[in-house]
Amino acid sequence: MNSIFKTMKDRYVNLNPNELVKFLGKPAKEFLRNDLIRFIEAYNIEGINFRYIAEDGRLKALSFVIHSREHLEQILTYGERVDGSSLFSFVDAGSSDLYVVPRYRTAFLNPFSEIPALDILCSFYTSDGKPLENAPEYILKKAHDLFKLKTGMKFKALGELEYYINSPRTGLFEVADQKGYHQSAPLSKWEHLRIEALSLIARAGGKVKYSHNEVGNFYSETELYEQHEIEFLPTEVEDAADQLVVAKWILRMLAAKYGVEISFAPKISEGQAGSGLHIHMMAQKGEQNMMADENGVSNTAKKMIAGVLQMAEAITAFGNTIPTSYLRLVPDQEAPTSICWGDRNRSVLVRVPLGWLVRNNMINDANPQEEAASDKAPERQTFEFRAADGSADIHSLLAALVISSLQGLEQEESLEIAKSLYVDRDIHKNKKGYAHLKLLPASCYESAQALKAKRSIFEAEGVFPVGMIDNVISRLEAFQDQHLSERLHGKTDEIRELVLKYIHIK
């Protein structure tokens, strides 16, 4: 058995693109301090960058130049002090010092640094050495710990990261507006940037599934706007958040390298496809995916879906955080507006995508020369929350989805709720039949009111601190964007001004 385990581990390590995993011969979750030191010495690493997410959702940096082994050991063992009042609005300047302490499993070789450098994501701790309750990564950890404690299952997630690249128009091999889906070079002008990002994200520890051109592409007289997507593989929810944050940083660094503009904004032009941040979820018990059984979508999945649908209005407070978020969530486009779910249905809020439940041996049909594969397909079933966008507070959004799923698992009426909110056709083409469905908020202000109504569920057992929820509500209400879509209807110049204001978000 030990030899079998070693062989499986060797195969994982040998094919892993992360330089640390290959060199150390172990998965990242097993990294120790001395492992990092050994890698640093072998690769002649000169610098260390601590990175962390603060209140604004952006990836921060604290940089060191290593001048001795003692210095390196001190950094990796004890972390460093930072000014918490400059990172979080709730930290008072009179006692603002916080610790940032590295999480070894997140270490990766920085591909952009002018000197050889190792980057490591960090967690925040208070002056008495306790986790900072309001820190984004700790809120998510608390949510997942509670989920595991109450269900005996792990919560896994993945994101679909959509973005636009804006560059000069060349006039060569142009694609019709909104016909960019899965185009390849030379019709895709920025496929090479996306492929480079794919490689760098994987080397930084991201579990990438695939990437492709998305539907959105359009032109001005002088510029091209081309939409792309990178989708990840399911991983434990804390790691899912980390890899999304690192991926956005890598994409922006590549944009700077190539002299183009990248935007994760939910809407960058009226009448053109917006960019979402779809989140896929699953619960896993041991090694078993609990989202499907012999009858298809499992009761466990249906209960989790019911919980997410019940909390959907409030979840937008974390997933759709700027006024232009609600220019994307409008009828008659792929973005959802009604609170419901369905199978393989892109008009709903929660979609159960095509899984591998079919037992037909497709690979043998496509390759008659191949021996028949096992008729038991891999357990890859997920369900997908389709409302969120690139303005999301990623850690808080995922924590909210975890807590909502947990509520669905715990309440008795979840299966009845799931049954009542299931739809089997395109909502936008059958509006009369689904007029009874509740709608998502239409503005940041409405989202704040929804969070007020459901805040006690998020605050239960101390997962979301009261002050943090207060801050989110205040920030959303301050936009005063009630009836925004109606007020801006037909006002092209005002819409453009608003879009440009939020073109570069978290």
VOGU-3710 file (C-alpha; in Angstrom, 3 decimals, decimal comma):
1> mnsifktmkd> 0,000/0,000/0,000  2,823/2,418/0,845  4,419/1,826/-2,567  1,077/2,521/-4,302  0,686/5,750/-2,325  4,236/6,792/-3,185  3,622/6,135/-6,888  0,444/8,249/-6,857  2,253/11,025/-4,986  5,190/10,931/-7,423
11> ryvnlnpnel> 2,807/11,246/-10,376  1,164/14,268/-8,742  4,499/15,921/-8,035  6,120/15,171/-11,404  3,288/16,753/-13,394  2,740/19,706/-11,078  3,812/23,039/-12,641  4,604/24,681/-9,285  8,418/24,832/-8,976  8,278/24,341/-5,201
21> vkflgkpake> 6,164/21,206/-5,468  8,553/19,696/-8,014  11,692/20,576/-6,067  10,397/19,543/-2,644  8,614/16,414/-3,869  5,478/17,024/-1,839  2,080/18,714/-2,262  1,857/22,365/-1,249  -0,381/21,614/1,742  2,575/19,728/3,295
31> flrndlirfi> 5,086/22,594/2,992  7,087/23,349/6,151  9,240/26,352/6,976  12,449/24,413/6,397  11,134/23,277/3,016  10,837/26,883/1,922  14,296/27,684/3,250  15,752/24,735/1,336  14,089/25,934/-1,883  15,230/29,524/-1,298
41> eaynieginf> 18,829/28,433/-0,849  18,774/26,098/-3,867  17,220/28,667/-6,216  19,275/31,607/-4,904  16,123/33,509/-3,955  16,939/37,070/-2,924  13,539/38,466/-1,994  10,354/37,568/-0,114  6,992/39,203/-0,804  4,247/38,872/1,800
51> ryiaedgrlk> 0,837/39,282/0,140  -2,568/39,686/1,741  -6,110/40,867/1,073  -7,372/43,860/3,020  -10,753/45,591/3,141  -10,621/46,876/-0,449  -10,192/43,353/-1,861  -6,890/44,084/-3,574  -3,737/42,028/-3,192  -1,206/43,962/-1,082
61> alsfvihsre> 2,559/43,459/-0,855  5,242/43,792/1,814  8,686/43,115/0,326  11,912/41,914/1,950  15,465/41,396/0,732  17,029/38,409/2,466  20,364/39,267/4,095  21,012/36,181/6,238  19,573/32,792/7,109  18,700/34,134/10,558
71> hleqiltyge> 16,780/36,979/8,945  14,941/34,541/6,652  14,004/32,227/9,543  12,699/35,203/11,514  10,492/36,396/8,658  9,057/32,938/7,995  8,530/32,126/11,675  7,112/35,330/13,120  5,827/37,326/10,162  5,915/41,128/10,353
81> rvdgsslfsf> 3,992/44,146/11,636  1,725/46,281/9,408  -0,453/49,341/9,935  -3,922/47,890/10,269  -5,648/51,286/10,195  -4,435/51,817/6,620  -5,783/48,405/5,570  -9,097/48,240/7,457  -11,498/51,065/8,295  -12,493/49,429/11,570
91> vdagssdlyv> -8,942/49,421/12,984  -8,270/52,500/15,110  -5,077/54,458/14,380  -4,378/54,658/18,106  -3,706/50,912/18,304  -3,343/49,899/14,696  -0,502/47,367/14,609  -1,362/43,960/13,177  0,772/40,922/12,414  0,875/39,332/8,962
101> vpryrtafln> 1,967/35,691/9,191  2,765/33,560/6,106  0,788/30,460/5,136  3,506/28,194/3,730  1,222/26,205/1,414  0,572/29,336/-0,669  4,228/30,026/-1,590  5,133/30,453/-5,264  7,991/31,774/-7,348  7,214/35,302/-8,509
111> pfseipaldi> 7,358/35,280/-12,346  7,581/39,067/-12,690  10,150/40,117/-10,074  13,422/41,666/-11,289  15,246/39,728/-8,565  14,484/36,061/-7,755  11,633/36,287/-5,233  9,213/34,032/-3,393  5,668/35,253/-2,770  3,585/33,951/0,147
121> lcsfytsdgk> -0,004/34,740/1,120  -0,501/35,766/4,742  -3,138/35,851/7,479  -3,779/38,743/9,873  -3,375/38,458/13,652  -4,064/40,946/16,430  -1,649/42,245/19,078  -2,547/39,325/21,349  -1,805/36,757/18,630  -5,407/35,912/17,755
131> plenapeyil> -6,814/35,858/14,201  -8,306/39,189/13,153  -12,064/38,507/13,218  -12,858/40,814/10,289  -10,009/39,670/8,038  -11,391/38,297/4,739  -9,421/35,051/4,849  -10,467/34,380/8,461  -14,179/34,970/7,801  -13,993/32,329/5,066
141> kkahdlfklk> -12,056/29,942/7,302  -14,663/30,325/10,064  -17,465/29,589/7,604  -15,754/26,455/6,284  -14,828/25,224/9,767  -18,484/25,555/10,810  -19,652/23,728/7,677  -17,229/20,850/8,298  -18,166/20,653/11,986  -21,915/20,509/11,370
151> tgmkfkalge> -22,004/18,332/8,240  -18,875/16,188/8,314  -18,227/17,327/4,738  -15,739/19,632/3,038  -16,972/22,536/0,927  -15,234/22,850/-2,428  -15,582/25,634/-4,960  -14,215/27,030/-8,197  -14,559/30,322/-10,002  -15,073/31,258/-13,634
161> leyyinsprt> -13,046/34,453/-14,027  -14,269/36,584/-16,945  -12,542/39,740/-18,156  -12,117/42,050/-21,142  -8,848/43,018/-22,844  -8,909/46,444/-24,479  -6,294/47,065/-27,191  -5,796/49,005/-30,460  -7,896/47,770/-33,361  -5,843/46,181/-36,168
171> glfevadqkg> -8,575/45,493/-38,712  -7,271/41,976/-39,354  -9,479/38,865/-39,024  -12,235/40,707/-37,206  -15,065/38,771/-35,544  -18,676/39,911/-35,550  -19,913/41,563/-32,351  -20,880/39,090/-29,609  -19,499/36,134/-31,582  -16,267/35,616/-29,673
181> yhqsaplskw> -17,140/32,322/-27,963  -14,199/29,882/-28,244  -12,594/31,777/-31,132  -8,913/30,987/-31,584  -5,945/32,851/-33,056  -5,682/34,654/-35,405  -9,363/35,559/-34,869  -8,590/35,810/-31,157  -6,059/38,617/-30,830  -5,120/37,965/-27,191
191> ehlriealsl> -5,161/34,190/-26,945  -1,408/34,260/-26,248  -1,832/36,496/-23,191  -4,518/34,186/-21,816  -2,385/31,076/-22,394  0,579/32,746/-20,713  -1,652/33,637/-17,763  -2,835/30,029/-17,619  0,738/28,795/-17,239  1,710/31,396/-14,629
201> iaraggkvky> -1,418/30,812/-12,549  -0,720/27,064/-12,516  2,898/27,670/-11,507  1,612/29,856/-8,672  -0,474/26,954/-7,368  -3,775/27,648/-9,106  -5,729/24,551/-10,119  -6,781/25,624/-13,606  -9,395/23,663/-15,542  -9,249/25,497/-18,878
211> shnevgnfys> -9,498/28,871/-20,576  -11,120/30,250/-23,711  -12,411/33,318/-25,517  -15,852/34,323/-24,260  -18,860/35,636/-26,175  -18,066/39,308/-25,738  -16,134/41,124/-28,426  -16,872/44,517/-29,937  -15,115/47,479/-31,542  -14,918/51,232/-31,515
221> etelyeqhei> -13,331/53,063/-34,442  -9,859/52,569/-32,990  -10,153/49,911/-30,255  -10,930/46,226/-29,776  -12,642/44,862/-26,660  -12,142/41,081/-26,406  -13,605/38,941/-23,632  -11,869/35,900/-22,126  -12,483/33,402/-19,332  -10,306/31,261/-17,074
231> eflpteveda> -12,064/28,504/-15,152  -10,597/26,603/-12,208  -10,999/23,109/-10,770  -12,848/22,399/-7,507  -10,653/22,850/-4,465  -11,259/23,552/-0,797  -13,019/26,867/-0,556  -10,164/28,796/1,112  -7,803/27,774/-1,702  -10,467/28,661/-4,292
241> adqlvvakwi> -10,510/32,236/-2,976  -6,724/32,524/-2,868  -6,240/31,349/-6,438  -8,825/33,800/-7,790  -7,071/36,705/-6,098  -3,649/35,619/-7,390  -5,055/35,042/-10,890  -6,420/38,595/-11,083  -3,014/39,940/-10,036  -1,222/37,838/-12,671
251> lrmlaakygv> -3,590/38,988/-15,412  -3,067/42,626/-14,494  0,699/42,163/-14,440  0,554/40,645/-17,935  -1,641/43,513/-19,115  1,039/45,945/-17,931  3,698/43,851/-19,692  1,841/43,962/-23,023  0,626/47,549/-22,697  -3,079/46,709/-22,798
261> eisfapkise> -5,950/47,286/-20,404  -7,712/44,465/-18,542  -11,028/44,948/-16,775  -12,996/42,558/-14,560  -15,866/45,073/-14,370  -19,381/43,624/-14,647  -20,280/45,976/-17,491  -17,966/47,948/-19,755  -20,400/48,947/-22,518  -24,165/49,232/-22,895
271> gqagsglhih> -25,667/46,456/-24,995  -22,555/44,243/-24,852  -21,983/41,084/-22,802  -21,001/41,717/-19,214  -18,421/39,802/-17,203  -19,474/37,553/-14,346  -17,711/35,607/-11,647  -19,695/32,370/-11,641  -19,025/30,172/-8,616  -19,382/26,382/-8,773
281> mmaqkgeqnm> -19,832/24,480/-5,507  -19,846/20,954/-4,186  -19,753/19,140/-0,849  -17,408/16,202/-0,404  -17,535/13,493/2,245  -14,248/11,640/2,397  -13,407/11,252/-1,279  -17,036/11,154/-2,451  -18,742/14,035/-4,243  -22,157/14,358/-2,602
291> madengvsnt> -23,798/16,362/-5,397  -25,050/13,384/-7,433  -26,369/9,874/-6,852  -27,965/7,129/-8,918  -31,035/9,333/-9,496  -29,091/12,362/-10,727  -28,855/15,524/-8,641  -28,756/14,409/-4,998  -30,949/15,598/-2,148  -27,817/17,027/-0,529
301> akkmiagvlq> -27,282/19,228/-3,583  -30,952/20,238/-3,699  -30,874/21,291/-0,047  -27,721/23,357/-0,574  -29,278/24,962/-3,652  -32,399/25,823/-1,648  -30,268/27,531/0,985  -28,413/29,585/-1,632  -31,691/30,609/-3,315  -33,206/31,701/-0,001
311> maeaitafgn> -30,192/33,888/0,729  -29,556/35,020/-2,855  -30,774/38,601/-2,431  -28,420/39,128/0,503  -25,512/37,322/-1,176  -25,444/40,076/-3,817  -24,148/42,412/-1,079  -20,858/40,493/-1,285  -20,927/39,471/-4,947  -22,254/42,578/-6,715
321> tiptsylrlv> -20,777/45,550/-4,924  -20,838/48,510/-7,365  -23,649/50,271/-9,270  -22,645/48,840/-12,657  -23,152/45,337/-11,241  -26,858/45,962/-11,685  -26,526/47,073/-15,299  -25,442/43,479/-15,955  -28,291/41,838/-14,004  -31,032/42,815/-16,446
331> pdqeaptsic> -33,644/40,741/-18,326  -33,153/39,123/-21,720  -29,436/38,459/-21,373  -27,562/35,444/-19,953  -27,118/37,136/-16,572  -29,795/36,006/-14,086  -32,579/38,172/-12,686  -35,043/35,664/-11,164  -34,365/33,530/-8,096  -34,682/29,952/-9,319
341> wgdrnrsvlv> -32,610/26,980/-10,463  -32,520/24,403/-13,220  -30,497/21,790/-15,111  -28,187/23,055/-17,869  -30,259/26,270/-17,967  -28,286/29,493/-18,423  -31,247/31,776/-17,708  -31,501/30,744/-14,041  -29,659/31,971/-10,965  -28,365/28,531/-9,938
351> rvplgwlvrn> -27,517/26,133/-12,757  -26,706/22,451/-12,442  -24,284/22,006/-15,345  -23,927/18,907/-17,461  -22,140/16,264/-15,407  -20,639/12,903/-16,182  -23,601/10,849/-15,016  -24,186/9,236/-18,411  -22,898/5,671/-18,613  -22,446/5,554/-22,401
361> nmindanpqe> -18,815/5,016/-23,302  -18,312/8,177/-25,344  -14,530/7,874/-25,525  -14,776/4,445/-27,121  -17,286/5,735/-29,677  -14,943/8,599/-30,598  -11,924/6,252/-30,606  -12,981/2,762/-31,725  -9,379/1,582/-31,508  -9,299/2,353/-27,776
371> eaasdkaper> -10,153/-0,244/-25,138  -13,400/0,532/-23,350  -12,950/2,762/-20,305  -14,673/2,164/-16,999  -18,384/2,914/-17,201  -18,124/4,802/-13,907  -17,474/8,427/-14,842  -15,544/10,751/-12,502  -17,636/12,474/-9,856  -17,455/16,026/-11,164
381> qtfefraadg> -20,992/17,298/-10,548  -21,304/20,835/-9,154  -23,945/23,537/-8,973  -23,245/27,074/-10,146  -24,192/30,479/-8,688  -24,352/32,852/-11,668  -25,050/36,311/-10,206  -21,653/37,426/-8,858  -19,182/39,530/-10,836  -15,627/40,856/-10,681
391> sadihsllaa> -16,540/43,483/-8,074  -17,092/40,702/-5,526  -15,402/40,615/-2,158  -14,216/37,124/-3,050  -13,595/35,716/0,433  -16,841/37,170/1,813  -18,824/35,971/-1,216  -17,577/32,412/-0,786  -18,175/32,542/2,972  -21,752/33,686/2,311
401> lvisslqgle> -22,290/30,786/-0,102  -20,935/28,332/2,483  -23,249/29,657/5,222  -26,236/29,688/2,852  -25,550/26,097/1,794  -25,284/25,067/5,436  -28,650/26,654/6,186  -30,176/24,676/3,345  -28,786/21,435/4,741  -30,090/22,146/8,235
411> qeesleiaks> -33,675/23,282/7,588  -36,463/20,745/7,143  -38,286/22,421/4,249  -35,338/22,688/1,857  -36,416/19,935/-0,532  -39,864/21,517/-0,867  -38,277/24,908/-1,525  -35,984/23,427/-4,155  -38,927/21,749/-5,864  -40,959/24,971/-5,936
421> lyvdrdihkn> -38,113/27,033/-7,443  -37,090/24,599/-10,194  -37,617/25,711/-13,806  -37,094/23,689/-16,960  -37,102/26,326/-19,716  -35,664/29,714/-20,642  -37,199/32,225/-18,238  -36,683/35,173/-20,578  -38,744/33,474/-23,307  -41,476/32,310/-20,895
431> kkgyahlkll> -41,945/35,363/-18,695  -45,632/34,853/-17,964  -45,088/31,379/-16,622  -42,498/32,563/-14,109  -43,868/35,940/-13,051  -44,265/34,607/-9,495  -40,516/34,213/-8,969  -38,740/36,730/-6,746  -36,197/38,985/-8,434  -32,627/39,767/-7,465
441> pascyesaqa> -31,925/43,295/-6,181  -31,737/45,959/-8,884  -29,229/48,218/-7,127  -26,577/48,330/-4,413  -29,143/50,035/-2,187  -31,646/47,177/-2,585  -28,841/44,700/-1,956  -28,036/46,459/1,321  -31,674/46,189/2,433  -31,644/42,467/1,625
451> lkakrsifea> -28,516/42,014/3,734  -30,165/43,874/6,623  -33,042/41,407/6,525  -30,804/38,302/6,527  -27,749/39,518/8,451  -28,488/37,413/11,549  -27,904/34,216/9,547  -24,453/35,374/8,456  -23,599/36,698/11,924  -24,621/33,477/13,734
461> egvfpvgmid> -21,795/31,800/15,634  -19,502/34,743/14,923  -18,703/33,930/11,291  -19,433/37,417/9,944  -18,638/40,086/12,570  -21,426/42,603/13,239  -19,166/45,557/12,453  -18,167/44,070/9,113  -21,823/43,663/8,084  -22,511/47,239/9,207
471> nvisrleafq> -19,672/48,434/7,011  -20,916/46,544/3,941  -24,429/47,936/4,356  -23,166/51,504/4,787  -20,920/51,250/1,734  -23,723/49,913/-0,477  -26,295/52,434/0,735  -23,871/55,306/0,101  -24,154/54,754/-3,670  -27,801/55,938/-3,542
481> dqhlserlhg> -28,377/54,064/-6,792  -32,059/53,190/-6,410  -33,783/52,747/-9,799  -30,443/53,237/-11,534  -31,345/51,341/-14,722  -34,538/53,354/-15,170  -32,783/56,663/-14,526  -30,036/55,897/-17,052  -32,220/54,373/-19,766  -31,218/55,858/-23,113
491> ktdeirelvl> -28,598/58,169/-21,594  -25,545/56,801/-23,376  -23,103/59,453/-22,176  -24,085/59,068/-18,521  -23,845/55,283/-18,744  -20,393/55,558/-20,289  -19,271/57,934/-17,528  -20,491/55,511/-14,852  -18,848/52,528/-16,564  -15,506/54,323/-16,748
501> kyihik> -15,740/55,240/-13,073  -15,792/51,546/-12,115  -13,749/50,070/-14,970  -10,942/49,007/-12,601  -12,370/47,231/-9,600  -11,068/44,709/-7,091
//
